[in-house]
Amino acid sequence: MRSYRPRISAQSTVAVLGLFCLGGCASQVEVDAQFPTPLIEQVPLTVGVLLDEALTEYEHYEEIPEQITWTIRLGAANRVMLEQLLGTMFMMVPVDAVPTADSASEHDGVIKPELEKFEFEVPVRGRDNFAEVWMQYRLKLYEPDGDLIVDWPVSGYGKSEIMRDREGSLNEAAIVALREVGAAIATQFPIQPEVEYWLRERQNRMQVADSTISLSSEETNLVTEDSTTGTNDD
């Protein structure tokens, strides 16, 4: 897993693109991807997941004056990746708001993912014949009463050789970056200290609740047996 942030600069692309787009041109990419189901054990907690429009309709627009305009749509890919990933990690329930003290959640917690940063580079000509993408998300985990447990940054980097067209290669680079983000969330998010504490605390509550229910059931059975015995003795 890469822990560095590649230096991706639009300026490094400008000089090369100027040779081809002196009159202005535009490229559009709709990132389309399927993601493998992570091989992880589901945590038996119910978690609300808030995927707002800023995430599910995310669109990166970048204009290089008099040369090229890029429109990169990541919204659908964000939804597919995060619903599959978080739905595998937890018993996921879609929600439409972050909980507050006045409007508490009925779930064990609420996760709100955000796409914070997106950078890319697609040179047209030169020795560097690769499309590159770097993106950074933040996963915010809330208690049912709205208290923030953790605000965790996670990034991914993708690189794809430009073969037939720049748009296709950029799409592939974005998919690689998304998969790297997904792998990091699946393996690293649960072991963040704040998340580990939350997981233990919620699971302990479940065990106590289960024990209480079991004891109540046993007491009810004993009362029933005593009543039956008393009736038979009469």
ABEGO torsion letter per residue (X at the ends): XBABBBBBBAAAAAAAAAAAAAAEBBBBBBBBBBBBBBBBBBBBBBBBBBBBAAAAABBBBBBBBGABBBBBBAAAAAAAAAAAAAAAABBBBBBABBBBAABBBABABBBBBBBABBBBBBBABEABABBBBBBBBBBBBBBAAGBBABBBBBBBBBBBBBBABAAAAAAAAAAAAAAAAAAAAAAAAAABAAAAAAAAAAAAAAAAAAAAAAAAAAAAAAAAAAAAAAAAAX
